[in-house]
């Protein structure tokens, strides 16, 4: 299969749906809606929503069943980037080569745009149209799962520990693993799990897809850490070597570059094994797993 | 009826439930969970959750049906206070006589604690136990309504316009009304509407309770504006006259003190009329409406 075409096609599907689902730029108050859209349409690769659509299709579901939840996931991911970039947090002026939200709209609007995007995600997932399509009984567990993975025992928790360990002299592997599985891994796992649930998978199917999600979530972050060392600033869209400069907790810092690469490769194998029970419908998930460690940006 | 005892009793019910529903203080990462609990248990009067329980009972429902959603509402209210107090927003050092969240835990944790409380609200409302009790089909519209009232077209929108009009020379009545109905009114209306829905009211019942909520929401804010002028610093727990000093958009600033008092009183009458169809079960709602304009803090 042509993964590049697949990613491009579904990236477009997600972009168009996000444009439909988000409040219009001129809805009052316009400033916050402009700020929300600025960051949502800032060139993100839509990794999480595409994974959700792909997981839905892997278990035999129509991707439309997962589309609103996939867009909600992207809104949550975007809110987390806006808040992470704030001066009180990572204090980043640029993201993907564009000024960060607070540099354009000011800190107050950036905080509120993040808050509104997080809220909008839950508004979207609880819409009556969506409930009519997938059933309220199937939708509620998805909302809860996504909430749990985004909250203080998920992504937010990962961000807290990441911040608290920054600049520390000794960071052990358990801490690095906690940060990665929570900060990045949680939303990736929730994405594929939600996709499988919305696509109508049985319990074993959902469990298999979850194992896949856990493995690629971790592989994705290790690959990111490696890219930060080996990639050029142009390729990765931020300063190369910035993790090391900040004393960030990363895999290469704790277990070395060679072992990190080996671990990432192992995780891809685990991810592929988890998909053994699925037919060719799961090929996009398989290709994405392979792509994660091979990508250059 | 004894409103004071009612508020005290249901305040305790809400406090105990919040303690049960929130992640424990020692759950990892402890810093963010401590920060969440610090602000949730900072002496709030639990106005919104008690209104939700009272609305549920007014339509003949057991208040237990509304308890998780009522706690979720208080989490959303608390997150909004934490973020509003941030240096980039209102920059307040004290709230209810205690140091604000970011003064105790730092700005980064305060931002994340707010994010986590907002997320936790939706986690709580989508719990399988709760869905089993009230039914997924009744729960989803409540989640959506609360989201809409909290997001960019509700509370966050009100905060944006409030911020943007601060210090402006001329603020018209329409803007003040927009700020009040969105920033404070939206969550109050959503509280009673959710209570009525969860209590099993029919459409007319929900509509009547919503009219009540709109009226008292606005009355509540006008009374707050009046208190800011007439109350002592000790009574209201913040600097008296601080709205005027900041050039805040308030009712007294736009229509004068006497007319503001008259308007608040009128709104209480409207609220009571909206409850005409309900029996003595709605007495707590009636007493709360009268109390809103009579209170001294």
Interface residues (C-beta under 8 A of the other chain):
Chain A: X23 X27 X28 X29 X31 X32 X33 X36 X79 X83 X86 X88 X89 X106 X107 X108 X109 X111 X112 X114 X115 X116 X118 X119 X120 X122 X123 X126 X127 X128 X131 X136 X137 X139 X140 X141 X143 X144 X147 X148 X150 X151 X152 X153 X156 X157 X159 X160 X161 X163 X164 X178
Chain B: X23 X27 X28 X29 X31 X32 X33 X36 X79 X83 X86 X88 X89 X106 X107 X108 X109 X111 X112 X113 X114 X115 X116 X118 X119 X120 X122 X123 X126 X127 X128 X131 X136 X137 X139 X140 X141 X143 X144 X147 X148 X150 X151 X152 X153 X156 X157 X159 X160 X161 X163 X164 X178
